[in-house]
Amino acid sequence: MRKVNIIGGGLAGTALAYMLKSRGAVPIIYEASPDVASGASGNDIGIYNPRFSAQLDAEAKFYSDAFFKACSVFEEFGDDVEFNPCGSLSLLNNERKDVRYRKTVDSWGWSKDDMRIVGAREASDMAGIEIPHDALYLPKSGSVSPKKLCQLYSKDIEVNLNHKIKDFSELEGDVTIIACGIGALKFEASENLPLKSVRGQVSFVDQNKLSKNLKLVLNYGGYMAPAKDGVHVVGSTFQPWLSHDDILPEDNLINLDKLFEAIPSIEGDYNVVDSRAAVRTASKNHFPIVGQLGQGLYISVAHGSHGILSSIMAASILADMIVDSDYSAPYELLTALSPNRFSR
Ligand SMILES: Cc1cc2nc3c(=O)[nH]c(=O)nc-3n(C[C@H](O)[C@H](O)[C@H](O)COP(=O)(O)OP(=O)(O)OC[C@H]3O[C@@H](n4cnc5c(N)ncnc54)[C@H](O)[C@@H]3O)c2cc1C
């Protein structure tokens, strides 16, 4: 059986381990921190939603396929990953989104049962609160725990914690995958990739009488999930100019202001009970970097703000490459994901 070293124990690395194991390989994870899901993947709740685009190009197809693949995996994991397919409304709260989301519905070809535009009235009835915009409705979307996903993906897999890889010569075996986010810049093979850090912070707020009726996930540039045990998650800030994970009190105000601006009916007093900040990794064109870097060397990074979906799709594609499966992703997709695309 083929041994595969995976550097990084976030969503990218643990999803790879899960997919490789299911194809008969023996993955070994190396994680610098004392636990898996210590970086961007450590949030208790995240939203799984594709990145919508006007055309069904290779990138859109990636997120579209990722959505259905992820739904079936999450359904199998169920409550163990706090899977809550409550549905989501992505608000058409500016002209750009109004045009793009309507084109998404036309061009992606999803069934009406999986994706449709709803008017503001219907959106309000679905949400349980007053929504002032039309919205793109995905009944199968919702929330899941990224942290618990990492734990379940890596269950029964050898995980070496507190083990920061500095040089590949430390590793045995002939296959290694770099799945350590911005840490990829520390390796000679990937030091020139156009990766950047984008700090973000999520806020956990007590439900109040305005928000307690919320029934599904709202996306409006930020996001709010229905309360679980009386607490909503409201996300998240985007700061490409910062690369630390300290909590910033002003970020909680930014998250709430963004929510109130998009949905004034929910404006009120919210008690912030917790916050979590971390650093996302993004590429120059905001599409993940997934593929082969050299002989026996692969990479899965730059999962940006849609890592819950993109990590599992990337894992499936790389696992097929590594175990020489008969299936291979379409050429246009492999080219769009390739780490070599920036040097052309
Ligand atoms: C505030 C915030 C909110 C978000 N909300 C959502 C959301 O709602 N939905 C969604 O889909 N996505 C969301 N994301 C994005 C998502 O969390 C990321 O895309 C995803 O977690 C990236 O996973 P990763 O494994 O690439 O990176 P990480 O989770 O950062 O994992 C990389 C790991 O590699 C380890 N590492 C680094 N260098 C080394 C080394 N040399 N040796 C060993 N280990 C190393 C690190 O310790 C780290 O644990 C959010 C991100 C943030 C920050």
The ligand as a MOL file (V3000), in Angstrom:
LIG
                    3D

  0  0  0     0  0            999 V3000
M  V30 BEGIN CTAB
M  V30 COUNTS 53 58 0 0 0
M  V30 BEGIN ATOM
M  V30 1 C -12.7640 33.6870 10.0340 0
M  V30 2 C -12.9070 32.6620 8.9550 0
M  V30 3 C -14.1670 32.2410 8.5840 0
M  V30 4 C -14.3230 31.2790 7.5680 0
M  V30 5 N -15.5670 30.8430 7.2300 0
M  V30 6 C -15.7160 29.8970 6.2660 0
M  V30 7 C -16.9990 29.3920 5.9260 0
M  V30 8 O -18.0180 29.7620 6.5180 0
M  V30 9 N -17.0760 28.4780 4.9170 0
M  V30 10 C -15.9720 28.0220 4.2430 0
M  V30 11 O -16.0940 27.1970 3.3250 0
M  V30 12 N -14.7380 28.4770 4.5660 0
M  V30 13 C -14.5950 29.4000 5.5470 0
M  V30 14 N -13.3490 29.8620 5.8640 0
M  V30 15 C -12.2080 29.3900 5.0680 0
M  V30 16 C -11.7360 28.0010 5.4860 0
M  V30 17 O -11.7140 27.9390 6.8790 0
M  V30 18 C -10.3530 27.7570 4.8610 0
M  V30 19 O -10.4450 27.8210 3.4710 0
M  V30 20 C -9.7970 26.3780 5.2580 0
M  V30 21 O -9.8410 26.1990 6.6340 0
M  V30 22 C -8.3640 26.2250 4.7470 0
M  V30 23 O -7.8800 24.9760 5.1700 0
M  V30 24 P -6.3290 24.6270 5.0380 0
M  V30 25 O -6.1750 23.2410 5.5090 0
M  V30 26 O -5.8530 24.9820 3.6830 0
M  V30 27 O -5.6000 25.6580 6.0190 0
M  V30 28 P -5.4330 25.6050 7.6160 0
M  V30 29 O -6.6710 25.2120 8.2980 0
M  V30 30 O -4.8410 26.9200 8.0130 0
M  V30 31 O -4.3940 24.4220 7.8570 0
M  V30 32 C -3.0350 24.5060 7.5780 0
M  V30 33 C -2.3230 23.7390 8.6800 0
M  V30 34 O -0.9620 23.5270 8.3190 0
M  V30 35 C -0.1710 23.6030 9.4920 0
M  V30 36 N 1.2100 23.8620 9.0820 0
M  V30 37 C 1.7300 24.9960 8.5280 0
M  V30 38 N 3.0250 24.8080 8.2050 0
M  V30 39 C 3.3470 23.5240 8.5770 0
M  V30 40 C 4.5450 22.7480 8.5070 0
M  V30 41 N 5.6630 23.2430 7.9660 0
M  V30 42 N 4.5070 21.4750 8.9870 0
M  V30 43 C 3.3730 20.9600 9.5240 0
M  V30 44 N 2.2140 21.6650 9.6180 0
M  V30 45 C 2.1970 22.9240 9.1300 0
M  V30 46 C -0.8200 24.7210 10.2860 0
M  V30 47 O -0.5030 24.6150 11.6600 0
M  V30 48 C -2.3120 24.4980 10.0040 0
M  V30 49 O -2.9310 23.6960 10.9920 0
M  V30 50 C -13.1750 30.7760 6.9040 0
M  V30 51 C -11.9020 31.1830 7.3060 0
M  V30 52 C -11.7580 32.1060 8.3330 0
M  V30 53 C -10.3820 32.5250 8.7680 0
M  V30 END ATOM
M  V30 BEGIN BOND
M  V30 1 1 1 2
M  V30 2 1 2 3
M  V30 3 2 2 52
M  V30 4 2 3 4
M  V30 5 1 4 5
M  V30 6 1 4 50
M  V30 7 2 5 6
M  V30 8 1 6 7
M  V30 9 1 6 13
M  V30 10 2 7 8
M  V30 11 1 7 9
M  V30 12 1 9 10
M  V30 13 2 10 11
M  V30 14 1 10 12
M  V30 15 2 12 13
M  V30 16 1 13 14
M  V30 17 1 14 15
M  V30 18 1 14 50
M  V30 19 1 15 16
M  V30 20 1 16 17
M  V30 21 1 16 18
M  V30 22 1 18 19
M  V30 23 1 18 20
M  V30 24 1 20 21
M  V30 25 1 20 22
M  V30 26 1 22 23
M  V30 27 1 23 24
M  V30 28 2 24 25
M  V30 29 1 24 26
M  V30 30 1 24 27
M  V30 31 1 27 28
M  V30 32 2 28 29
M  V30 33 1 28 30
M  V30 34 1 28 31
M  V30 35 1 31 32
M  V30 36 1 32 33
M  V30 37 1 33 34
M  V30 38 1 33 48
M  V30 39 1 34 35
M  V30 40 1 35 36
M  V30 41 1 35 46
M  V30 42 1 36 37
M  V30 43 1 36 45
M  V30 44 2 37 38
M  V30 45 1 38 39
M  V30 46 1 39 40
M  V30 47 2 39 45
M  V30 48 1 40 41
M  V30 49 2 40 42
M  V30 50 1 42 43
M  V30 51 2 43 44
M  V30 52 1 44 45
M  V30 53 1 46 47
M  V30 54 1 46 48
M  V30 55 1 48 49
M  V30 56 2 50 51
M  V30 57 1 51 52
M  V30 58 1 52 53
M  V30 END BOND
M  V30 END CTAB
M  END
